[in-house]
């Protein structure tokens, strides 16, 4: 082989090439971004439109429906959903995976710009392409002070801290939570306005007209040109107060005569508190695409230290500000923990693989040659990751760790074959070149099949497919580099270091037990192979009969294979979607009655916070500080949602299950699967039954943009909201009847009637008699109650809203609202009650649409032990299918969320797996120049699948979409041993002239050791990755278990079954030749028989 000869003759060049690979790999390593997981951006575009003061029904009819009608026909749209809530409309467009998001973004903008009939008070729609990078917060930062109130802190947060953090290299977006926006409020005095004949519209229009700077053109005077500007914009509060509203015979009416102006804040819509019940401001920080998470967080921490130093000496309003910035959570901690665990596994895997080599080769020189492959393949991976624009994350590092054992396979085959030729008496150089010449075809075939199995993955566009790519690239690059090194570096080092020598006496005694074990295994395999290939049968007088041989071999193979496949079908576990994560963070979600205001919500939250901050990990150990489980906490209440983010102490989050204070969950009567499950139970128990709450439950945030609590959605859609409510009630009732014993937990829904609502119906006839139109009456109500934005007040670089409204104490109940008086031009004074009918009712909290139909979504939480696929099938078959039979055609019930994601990914994976198998087969056909022998090799694939499933069940590993990737990988690597056996058998038959059945048994004998070596090194490299419970392990433990189990199981059976099948097919071929020969000779025999009969006559 030419490349091997060059490597042997030019060792310095070979070493320099390896060193250059190491150098460029190191440069790539230090330049690659580090993040928790691969960047997976769903092709989703959102249109969000604020419509202040509008109820959900008005938002739906006047905003949401208009947008949905416009964007519904955009190319590539997969699903259209929307939410119409109080004061805001959100329309979400989900496109097919792989769609050009930038092009679709422009399409959405174009459609939105064509809309001209939105309500006047609706704000300009905000169109955004949803990015996982921008939505995932890499750090939560809390800002507090012992002196300043929350509103004062907000000024610092928005004017200084947000900008300072936003300028840090790598930071993409900074969002402020808590506090209130500053407003200039014009508080109207309705009585004064009536007595002076001032209408609301006149007051607002006067403010707008007075608050303007107007250009005036240019004046040339000599050589100078002057720019003219008429300056009328407000610069101080007095400017607003001194506006002249009218001049009458009674005198001049100033704005200060009918209102007072104050520099204040908008109504409080949210609160944020940290540990120790302190009101604070929270900053959510996300990174830019491509930024290194770890380095970005380090730079943010440096900026925080700098700001803390500066604020510690700052005075505000004559007193020390005492501002403090403290991170509540940062992603770098979990990243380092996860990557440290992967790195440890990679190291231990390499050590175990080296130990296996010593066990088999009994030569430190050989082990050194093979072990060099590990660091070279490891470092070279980062070159390819850099070229392909990938990142260093848990998934890509796991792929590199998986490849540790695989990278040794090619080197093991080469080393073992060189050593075999040395034992045959050949010189070292000749042994090296002949050894590589014999096996280069086999290792090329095995490498190409391993790489080819990943080709279909490139065409999987779903979320799981995007995650697959990092592992696929890591493994493919590793085995490709190992192939090149096997042809060059391994052969070169072997020609310099290997030698045939007698082992020392102590070495012989040390490895004596292993020798006996190896001989015993070899004898067992030889016995099985000779049995299944019929060699023992041939020793009998009647054993040479070909038909008998075929029946005998078929029977043995069937007795071996059929039970395996039957048991496999029984043990196939139901599937999950994606792994959940194991961070030490839990989020508490709780619900309060509809209509509860923010102040009351804050009081309820405070009650829960006092309970949560005192949670004890082990109640038996008392109230010591060390026994308190909570490390940090952030509680957020708002008009839209309420939650509490809790971060638990690391030592308690990583406590082994066997060391927990209790092993069984009293609520579900099932054992805890992790310490985080136990902590979630404590959190739920501490907050359960809190006065003012309808329910509270703990959920764990997932790694892929969803909560870690298992579950899926059921979507009920149709035109009538009342009918939908009845259907949703029935679905919820049926699921609750299944009960917790069946693995079903709490069912929540996104629709609820019960939002207290004061409805004002305008009497158009009475209004028209007074010269009022409907929108004028509505404008009065909006101004008096919600307040109406009337221009901007410029304060330095800040634009502050000017809001015209009536003080809250004037209208604080429905009776006062009815008695509201206002002035009508040309008519005089009138009451609101005289032109409207005002009454109280209940309305929906929000209205959801799915594909432009109204919808109610029920979220079904599952117990950790309940498989997602099983639950989906049960709900579909036992609930949805019977209900659909009696529903009109315009109504529909279907699963969504994780359920639809799972089905979509399954549908994509099934044909791609078959395509992978087909690619492997065709590739082997090309390499063997035969359609027959690759068919034999492919029998190892179903055996590997069975072994992988048995291993998953035994290890209780997750069977999710990443685990499925393990079966893709298995399809590419389990054929390697079969390739070795079949390839060697063909060599014996063609070059040595062996009888076929003898060639088959001899191929197993000579390839048993390299087959076991390659399998055990790969499995030992994977064993540390199969361990569950550590940070990040949930991402790859199932995948590693599937590969390891499939390899072990298929190796033992392949080395017996593949020779048996090859022998069987050879016998079938022999029988066909005999039959064909008999058929061809029949005419000749008939002629001879007829000739004999004619002679006798």
N, C-alpha and C positions, 0 to 999 in steps of 0.2 A: 504494500500500500504506500503510495508515493508520499502522502503527507506525513505518515509515520516515519518513513525513512529520513525525510528532511528534519523532523524533530529529533531523531536519534543522532544524526550527523551534525546538527547545529544546536547543541544544548543551550548555549548562551543566548541565542536568539529566542529560543523557546521561553527561557526564564525571563528575559526582558519583556516579552509579550505579556506574560502573567503579571509582572510588576506594573506594567502600564495599565492593565485592567484594574489592578488594585488601586492605583493612584487616581484614575478617573472615577472609579467607584466611590472612593472616599470623598472626592470633590462633589460628586452628585449627592452623596449622603448628607453632607453639611448644607447643601443648598435646597434640598427638597422640603416643601412645607410639611409640617407635622400637624395632624388633626385626629379627632377621635374616630371618625368613620369616613368612608368615601363620600364625595359630594354627589348627592342624588337630588336633582331638582325636578319636581313634578311639573309638567307643563300646564300650570294653572295661572290664569289671569283674573284679577279681581277689579270690579268697579264699585267703589264705595262713595255714596252720596249722602251728605248730611242734610237733613230736613228738620231744623230745630223746632221742637214743640209739637211735632206731628205724631199722631197715634199710629200703631202698626197698620191699621186698615188704610189710612190715608197714604202712608208711605208705600204700601203695596200698590194701591190703585194709581197714585199720581206720579210715582217714580219707578218702582221696580218693574211693573208691567211694561212701561215704555221702553226701558232698556232691554228687557228680555225679547220684546218683539223685534228690536233692531239687530241684536247680535245673534239671534237664533240660527241664522243660516250661514255663519262663518265657516269656511272650509276647515275640515279636520276636527270639528267640535265633537267631543265624545260624550260630555255630560254638562248640562246647564242647571245650576242650582242657585237659589237666592234666599236671603233672609231679610224680612221686613220687620224691623224692631222699632221701638220708640225712638224717633228722631234720626234714624239712620237706615239706609238701604245698602245691602251688600249683594252683588251679583257675582257668582263665581263661574268661570268657564274652564272646564277641564278638557284638555286636548289629548289626542292620542300620543302615547309615548313615542319619542323620536320626531315629533312635530317641530318645525322651525318656530321657536317661541318668539323670536324677534319679529318675524314676518306676521305671525298671528297678533302680536302686540300692536303692530301698526294697523292691522285690520280692525281691531277693537277700537283704537283711537279714532279711526276714520268713521266708523259707525256711530260712535258717541258724539262726534262733532256734528253729525247730521240731525241730532235731536235739538229741537227748538221750543218744545212745549212743556218744559219742566216748570213747576211752580216758581214764582218769583223769589220766595224765601229759601228755596233749595240752593245749597251751595254748589260750587263747581265740582263735578265728579272727580275723584282721585282714582286713576287707573294705574295698577301696579302688577308687575309680573312676580308672582310668589317665588321666593328663593329660599331654599332650606338653609343656605349660609346666612342670609339676612334674618330669618326668623329664629334660628337657633342662637340662643344667647350663650356666649362663651364666658360671661361673667355677669353677676348681679352685684351692684355696688350700693351700699346704704350710706345716706348722708344724715347726720344727726347733730344736735347741738343742745347743750344744757341751758342756753340762754334764749336763743332765737325760736320763734314759733315756726310752724311748718310753712306758712306763706312767705316769711322772710327767707327761709332756707331755699324755697322754690326760686326766688330771684337769683341767688347764687348758683343754684343747680342749672338753670336755663341760660343765664347770661355769662357765666364763667366756667363752671365745672364741665358742662356738656361740651362746650367748644374746646376746652383744654383736652378732654379725653378723646374727642372726635378727631383731633389733629395728630394723635399718636399713630405712628406708622403701623398699618395692618388693621386699624379699626374701621369698620364699614358704617355702622349706624349706632346712635346712642338715643334711647328713648327714656323720657322722664315719666315716672309714675308717682302719683300723689301730688299734693299741693293744688293750687288753683291759679288760673290765668288772671293777670291783672286786667281790670276793666275800669273805664270812666263811666260811671252810672249817673244818668240824669233822672232823678227821682221826681216824678210828677205829683202835683197837688191838684187832683181833679176839681175840687171846689174852686180854687183860684182860677183854673183854666176856664171854667164855666162862667164865672163872674166877669172875666175879661174877654170872653168870646173867642178863646183860642182853641182851635181844633188840633187833634193829634197830628193829622197830616200836615197842617201848616207848621207846627213846631218842628216836626222831623225834616220837612223840606227846607226850612230856614237854616237849620243846623248844617245840612248837606251843602247848601249854597254858600254859606259863610265860610266853611272849612275848606278853602281851595286856594292853591297857588296857580296862577294863570300866566302863560307865556305872553310876552308883548312884542316880540320881534326884535329889531335892531335899530339903533340910531348912530349914524356916522357923523362925527364932529371932528373936522380936521383929519388928522391921521389916525384917530382913534375910533374904534367901533365899540359901542356899548350895547350890552344885552339887557332887554327890558323884562322884568318880572314883577307881576302884581302879587304881592304876598298877603294871603289871607288865612293861611293854615293856622290852626290853634297851636300855641306854644305853652300855654299855661291854663289852669282851670278857670281863672278869671275871664279869659277870652270867651269861654263858653257861657259863663254866667251873665256876661254883659251883652250878649246878642240881643238886638232889638227885634221883637216879634211883631209889634204893630205900633202905630201912632194914631191916636184918636183925640177927639176933643177932650177926653178925660185925662189925657196924658200919654206918656210913652210906656209901653209894656216891655219890660226886659224879661229874659228867660229866668232870671233869679226871682222874679215876682211869682212865677207859676211852678217853679221847681228848684230843687237844690242839687248841686253837682258834687259828687265825691269820688275820690281816687280809691277804688276798692278792688274787690276780687269777684270773679264769677261764683255762682252758687257751688258749694262743695259737692262733687260728684264721686269722689273716691277718697279712701284713707289708706295709709300704709303705716304699719307698725313693725318694729323689730322685737328682738328679745328684750325682756324687762319692760314690756308695754310702752315703749317710747315711740311717739309719733315721728316718722322719718320720711325721707324722700328716697325712692329707689331709682337706680339707673340700670336699664337693661342694655348690655353692650354686645354687639355682634361684630363679626370680622368681615373683611373684604374677601372676595373670592380669590383663592390662591395664597392667602396670607398664612403664615406659620402660626398656629394657635398658641403654642407654647411660648414662642418668642414675643408674640403680640401681648400675651398676658404678662410676661415679664416687663415689657415696656410700659404697660398700663400700671403695674404695681410701682414702678419707678416714678411715674407721673403722680400717682396717689401719694407717695411719700413726699414728693415735692409740694403738692398742694396742702397736705397736712401741716408741713413745716410753715408754709406761708400763712395758712388760716389760723394757726395757733397764736400768732401775734397780731391778728387783724382786729380792728375795732369797727363796730357797726352801731350807728345811732348812739354813740357815746359810751358803748360798753364793748367788752371783749366778745367777739363772735363765738369763740369756742366751737368752730365747725370741725367735724371729724368725718373722714371717709373710710369706710371699712368694707372689704369684700364679704358678701354673704355666701357666695358660691363662685367657684371658677372651674372651668372644664379641665384645666391643666392637671389638677390633682388626679382625676380619674384616668386621664390619658397616660400619665406617668405610671400609675398603678397597673393599668392594663398592659402597657408596653413592657414594663419591668417583668410582669408575669410571663409574657410571650418570650422575652429575651431569656429568662431563666429556663423556660421549656426548651427553647432552641439550644441552649448550652447543654442541658441535661440530655436532650435527644442526641446531640452530637457525641457526648461522652458514652452513652449507651451504645450507639452505633459503633464507635471505636472498640468498645469492649467486645462486641459481637465479632468484629474482625479478628481480634486477638484470639478469641475462642476458636475460630475456624482456621485461621491461617497460621497461628502459632509463630508468627514472625513479626517483630517490631518494625522491620524494614518495610514489609508489605503494608502494614497498618499505616506507617508514615506516608507512604506513597498515596494510599487511598484517602487518608484524612486530609491531605492538602486540598482535596477537592472542595471540602466544606467551606473554608473561608473564602476561596476564590469565587465559588458560585454565589455565596452570600453577598459579597461586596459587588459583584458584577450586576446583580439584580437592580441596584439603584441607578446604574447607567441607563438601563432600559426604562425604568419608571420615570426618570427625568426626561428622556427623549419623548416618551409617550404622554407627558404632561400629567402623570398621576401624582399621588401624594403618599407620604408615610402615614399609615393609619393601622388600626387594629387588624383590619381585614387583610391588608397587603403584607403585614408582618406575619400574620398567621399563615399566609400562603408560602412565605419564605421558610417558616418553621416546618410546614408540611413537607417541603421539598428537600429537607436535610437528608433523610434516608434515601429519597429517590435519586439524588445526585450521585450517590455511591454505587447505584446498581450497575451502571455501565463500567465503572472502574473495577468493580468486583469481578465482573465477567472477564474483563481483559486480564487482570492480575491472575485470576485462577487458571485461565487457559495458558498464559505464559509459564506459570509454575508447573503445569501439567507437562508441557513440552520440555522444561528443564529436567523433570523427573525421567523423561524418555531419553535423556542423554544428549540433547542438543546444546550447542553453545549459546551463551547468553544473548548475543545479538540476533542469532537465527531464531531462538525461542521467542524473542520479543516480536520480530517481524512476522514470523509464521503464526504466532498466537493471535496477533491483531488481524491478520489476513483471514483467519478462520471465522472470527466472530464479528467482524465489522458489519456484515449484513444483518446479523441478528440484533445487534445493539442499535443500528440505524433504524431498523423496523420498529423496535420497542420504543425508541425516542420519538419517532414520527407519529406513532399511534397515540402516545401520551399527549403530544402537542395537538394532534389533529382533533382529539376529542373536544377541545375547547373552541373549535371553529364555529359550531352552531351557536355557542353562547354569545358570540358577537352580534347575533341577529335577535337576541332576546332584548326587547326594549322596555319591558316592565321594570318596576323598582328592584325586584330581586335580581334581574339580569344585570342591572347596573352594579349591584354589589358583587356579583359573580366575577366581574371582569378583573378586579384587582387580584383575586386569588388565581384566576386563570393565567394572568400575565406573569405573576410571580413564579408559579410552577413551570410554566412553559419556558420562561427565560432560564430558569435554573437547569432544567434537563437539557436544554439546547446547549448551554455552556458546558455542561458535564460531558456531552457527546464530543464536543471539540477537544476538551481536555483529555478525554479518554484516548483519542487518536494521537495526541501530541504529548502533553505533559506526563501522563501516566506511562506511556511507552518509553519516553526519554528517561524518566526517573528509574523505571524498571531496568533499563539497559545499563544504568550506573550503580544501582543499589542492590538489586536482587541477586541472589546466588543460592545455589543448591548446597545446603550444609546439613550436617547431622546435628539435631538438637542436643543440648546438654542433658546430662542424666537427670538433673533436678527439674528441667523443663519437661522431660518425658514423664516423670512421676507427677508433676503438677497437673498436666493435662491428661493423665491416664483415665480419670473418670469420664472426662468429656470424650475421649477417644472411644471408650466402650459405649457411651450413649450414642455417639455418632454412628458407630458400626451397627448398633441395635436398630437405629432408625433406618439406616441404609438397608439392612437385611429385611426389615418389615416392608419397606417400599418395594424392594426387589421381589419379595414374595407376592405382594399384591399385584404388581405389574405382570409378573409371569402368570399369575392366576387369571387375571382379566384378559390377557392376550392369548390365553389358551395353551401356553407352553407345557403346563403340567398335563393338560388333557391329551396333548399329542403323544405323550409317553405311553398312553394306553393303546392297545391294539386297534381300537376303533376310533381313536381320537383324531386321526388325520382327516376324517370326513369333513369337507368344507361346510356343508349344510349344518352338521352337528356343531361345528365351531361357531357358526353364526348364531344359532339358537342359544348356545351356551353363553356367548358374550352378550347377546341382547338381553338375556335374562338377568345376568349379573348387573349390567348397566341400569336396567329398569329398576331392579331391587334397590340400587343405590340412589338413583335420581328421583324417582317418583315420590318416596316418602319425604325427601328434602323439600320438594316443591309443594307438597300438600301441607306440610308443617309451616312453610314460609307464608302461604296464603292465609293461614290461620293467625299468624303472629304479626302481620303487617299492621303497624299502628296507624291510627288516624293522623292526619297532617295538621300542623300549625302553619302560620304564615311566616313571620319573621321573629327572630329572638328579641327579647324584651330589654335586656340590660340589667345591670346589677349595681347601679349607683346607690350611694348612701343617702339618697334624697327621696322623700315621700311627700305627695301633695294631698292635702285634705280638702275635699269638695263638700260644701254643705248648702242646703237650700232653705230659704226663709219664705214665709207666705208672700204671695204676689202683692205688690204695692208697698212693701216695707221700705221706708225711706233710708237714705244712707246713714243718717245719724243713729237710727235704731239698729241697722245692720252692724254699725261700728260697736255698739254696746254688746250685741250678741257675740261678735267676734272677740271682744275683750274677755268675756266670760270663758270662751273656749281657749283663748291664749293662756289664761292663768292655769287652766288644767293641763295644757300641753307642755308648758315649760317645766312642769313638775313630774313628768312621766319618769318612772323608775324602771330601769332595765330588769332588775330582779327585786320585786317587792319585799322579799325575805331579808334583804340586806339593809333596809332602812333608807332614810332620806339623806344619805351622804352625797356630797358634791360629785364624787366619782361615780355614783350609781345613777345619776341623772343622765338619761339617754340622749337628750337633745343637745346639739352643739350650737346651731344657729336656727333662726326662724324669721320668716317674713309673712305678715298677714296683710292681705289686700281685700278691701271691700269697695264695691262700686255699684253703680246703678245696673250694670250688665252682668256682673259675675262676682262671686265671693270665693276666695280660696286662701289656703295657708300653706306656704312652702316650708317644709321642715328638713333640716340637714342633721343627721344623726352622727354621733361619734363613731369614728372609723373602727375602733376596736369592737364596738357592739354590732356594727353593720357587717363585720366579717367573722362573727362568732360561729363556729361549726354548729350544725343542727343538734348534734348529740350533747352540746354544752349549754343549750338554751334552758332557761328556768322551767319551761314546760314544753313538751314535745307535741301535744295535741291541741288543735284549735277547738276551744269549747263550742264555738258557734257553728262550725261545720262538721265537727267530730272527725276531722282528718288531720294527719300529721303536717306540721310546718315543713315546707320544702327548703326554706332558707331563713337566715336570721332577719332579712328584710321583711319576709312574710310575717314573722313574729312581731316586729316593730310596727308594721302596718296594723296588725291586730290590736296592739296596745294603743295606737293613736286613735283608731276607730272606737275602741272601748272607752277611752278617756273623754271623748266628745259626744258619745251617743246619748241622746235624750236631753241635750242642752236646751233650756227653755228658749222658745222663739224659733227653733229649727224644726223642719219637717223630717230631715234626715241628714246624716253626715257619714261619709265613708272615705277611706284612704286609698289612693291610687299611686302607682309608681311611674314616673315619667320614663318613656321608652327612648331608645337610641335613634329611632327612625321617624321622629315627628309625630308619634302617637303615644298614648298612655300605655304603660306596661301591663296594666290589668287586662287580662284576656277578655275578649268579647267581640261582638259584631253588632250590626244594626239591622233592624227591620223597618222598611220604608213603606208607609201606607199613603197612596196618592189618589187624588180625584178632585172633582170640582167643588163639592159641598163640604165646608169645614165641619159642620155638625155631624154629618155622616162619617167623616174621617175620624172624628173623636170617638164615635161609637165603635168603629172598627178597631181603633187603637186600644180602646178599653178591653175589647174582646181578646186581642192578641196578648195584651199584658196579663189578663186573667188566666189565659191558657198556659202561658209560660210559668206564672206563679203556681199553677196547679201541678206542674212538673216538679217544682220544689227544689230546695237546696240539696236534697239527697241525690238528685239527678245531676247535680253539678251546676245548676243555674242560680245566679245571685240576683242582685238588685236590678230592676228594670226602670230606667229613667226615660223621659221623653223631652223633646225640645219645644213642645207646644203645651200651653196651659192657659185655660180661661180662668180669670179671677183677678186680673189687673183692674183695680178700681178706676173708674173712668167717669168724668163729668161730661155728659154729651150736650152740646149746644146746637139745637136745630133752628135755623134761621127761618122766620116767617117772611117769605119773600114779599107777600102782598102788603103786610104792615110796614116792612122796610121800605118798599117802593113809594108808599104814601108819604114817607119822610124824605124821599129823595136819596135813600141809601141803597147801595148794591151789596150783594152778599160778601164780596171781598173786603168792603169797607168795614162791615160789622166784624168780620173775622180779624181784620187788622187792629181794631179796637181791643178785642179780646187778647190777641197776641201781645200787643204793647202793654196792656195793663197787667197781665199775668206773667208771661214768659219773658217779656222784654224784647225790643226790636233793635237790631244793630243799625246804627245811623252814622256811618263813616268811621274814620280812624283818627286817633290822637297820636301825634308823632312826638316821642320822647327819646331824643338821641337817635339811636339806630333801631329802637323798638316801635312797632306799630301796635297801638292798643285800641281795642274795640270801644266805641262809644255806644252805650246801650241806653235806650229810653224805656223806662218802665215805671210802674207804680210800686211804692214800698210794700213789702209783704204784709205788714200789719194791717193795711187797709182792706185787703181781700184775703181772709184766711179761712173762709168756709163758703158753702154754696149759697147761703142766704145773702151774704155780703156781695157775692158775685152777681146775684140777680138784681141787687139794688144799685149796681154801678151806674153812675150818671156820666154823660159826656155831651159835649156841645156839637150840634149839627149846624153847619152854615145855612143861614136863611130860615132855619126852623127854631133853633133854640136848644133847650135842654131836653134830653130823653134818657130813659132808663134802658139798660140792656134787656131787662125782663119784658119790655114792651114790644120788642122786635124779635124775640127768640123764645123758645121753649127750652128750659134747662132742667136736666134730671140726672140722677146717678145711675150707673149700670156697671157691668163688668165686661172687659174686653180681653182679647188674647194678648199675652206678653210679647209674642212675636209670631210671624206667619212665614212658613217656609214653602218654597216651591221646588219641585223637581221636574225638569223638562216642562216648565211653564205651568204645571199643575200644582195645586196646593198639596202639601204633603206634611205628614207627621212622622218623625223618625224616633223609633224606640231603640235605646242603647241597652243591649243585654250583656251584663257582666257575667263572666264564667269563673268557676272555681279553677285554681291552678292545675288541678288534676283532670279537668274536663277537656278533652281534645277539641280543638276548634272545628275541624272537619266533621266530627261526629255530631256536635251540637248543631251545626248548620243543616246537616242532613235530617236530624230529628225535627227541627223547627219547620223545615220545608215540607217534609212528608206528613207530619202530624198536625201542623197548625195551618200553614199557608195553603197547601193543596186543597184541603177540605173547604176552607173559607172562599177560595177563588171560584169554586163551583157555583156558588150562590150569589156572586157579585155581578153587577152590571158591567158592561164592557169599558165604561169610562173610569172605572176604579181598578186599582192594582195593588198588590202586596208582594214585596220581594225583599230579599236580603241585600245589604249594601255594606259599605265600610270595608273592614278586613275580609268579610265574606266574599265580596265581589273581587277584591284584590287577589285573594287566594285562588278563586276560580280562574281569573284571567291569567295568573301566572302558571297554574297547572295546565291550562289549555296551551300555553306557549311552550312549556317544558316537555310535554309528552312527544310531540313530533320532533322536537330538537334532540331528544335522547335517541330516538330511532334513527335520526339523521347522523348522530355521532357514531352509532354502531355501524351504520352503512358505510360511513367514511373510513372507519377502521378496517372493515372487511375489504373494501375496494383498494385501500392502500396496501394491505397485506397481499392481495391478489397481484398487484403490480410488482411488489418486492419479490414474491415467490414465483412469479410467472405461472400462476396456477389458480383456478377457482376452487380447487378441491381441498388443498391443505389449509388455506385460511378458514374454510368452513369448519374444520376440526378445531382450530385454535379458538374460534368464537364461542365454543361450548363453555369456556371458562367464565364468560361474562355473567350468565344467569346464576352460576354457582357463587360468584362474588356478591351479587345482589342479595342472595339468601343469607350469606355470611354477614353482610352489613346490617341486614334487618335483625338477625339474631343478636348481634352485638349491641344495637341500639336498645333493644328490649332488655337485655341483660344489664347494661350500664345505666338504664333509665335516662338515656340521653334524649334531648329534644329532637323531634322529627319534623323540622321546619324546612323552609325553602333553601336555606344554606346547607342543611344536611343533604338535601337532594343533590346539590353540587358534588357531594362526596361520591355519589353513584356515577355521575359523569366521569369523575376522575378515575374511579375504579374501572370503568369501561376501557380506559386507555392504558392502565398499568397492569391489570391482572392478566392480560394476554402475554406479558413479557415472558413468564415462565413457560407457557405453552409454546411461544415462539422458539425459545431455547431448545426445548425437547424436540419439536418437529424439525427445526433447522438442523440439529445435530443428527437426527435419524436420517434425514435426506443426505447429509454428508457421508454417513456410514454406508448408505446404500449406493451412492454414486461413486465415491472415491475409494472406499474400502471394499466394495463388492459384497457387503453383508446381506444375508437373507433378511427380508423386510421385518419379520417379527423379532429376529435377533437384534437388528438395528434399532428397533424401538426400545427394547429392554436395555440395550447398551447406552442409548441416548439418555435414558432416565438415570442410569448408574453414573455416567460421567457429568451429567448436569444437575444432579441432586444437590451437591454442595453449593455451587453458585446460586442455584434457585433459592435454597434456604438462607444463604447469606444475604442476598438482596432483599428477600422478604422480611427477614428478622431485623435487618438494619432499618428498613423503612418503618416497620411496626414499632420498633424501639424508639425511633425518632418521633413517632406520633403519640406514644403512650402518655408523655407529660401533658400533651394537648387535650387528652380525653378527660382530664381531671376537671370537675365542675366546682363552682362556688367562688372562684377567684374573679377579680375584676376583668371583664372582657371575655371570660371563658365561655359565657353563654353564647357567644357568637360562633365559636368554632368547635366546641366539645362534641356536638352531634356529628359534625362533618368528619372530625378526626376519628371518632368511634366507628363510623360507617366504613371509612377507608381501612382502618386497622383490622376490624372484624372481617371485612370482605377479603382482604389479602390473606389473612391466616387461614380462613375457611377454604378459599379457592385454591391456595397453594397445596394443601394436603390432598384435596380432591383432584385438582388438575393433574398432578404428577401421577395419578392413578387412572383417572377417567379419560384424559386426553389420549394417553397411549392405548387404552382400551378401545376408544372410538376409532382411532387411527387404524388399529389392528382389525377392528370389525369392518371398516369400510374397505380395507385391502382385501379381506375375505369376500366381501360382497362383490368387489371387482373381479376377484378370481372366479367366483361362482357365475358371474355374468359371462365371463370369457368361456367357461366350460359350457354354459347353456348355449351361447352363441356358436361355439364350435360344433356342438351337437346339432343345432339347427342347420348350420351350413353343411354338415355332413349327411343330413337326412336324405337329400336327393340322390347322392352317390350310393348310399346304403340301399335305398329303394331300387336303384338300377341294378346293383349287384344281386339283390334278392330276386328280382324278376328274371335276371339272366340265369340264375341257378335253377329257378323253376322251369324255365324254357328248355334247359339242357336235360333235366330229368324227364321231361315229357318226350 
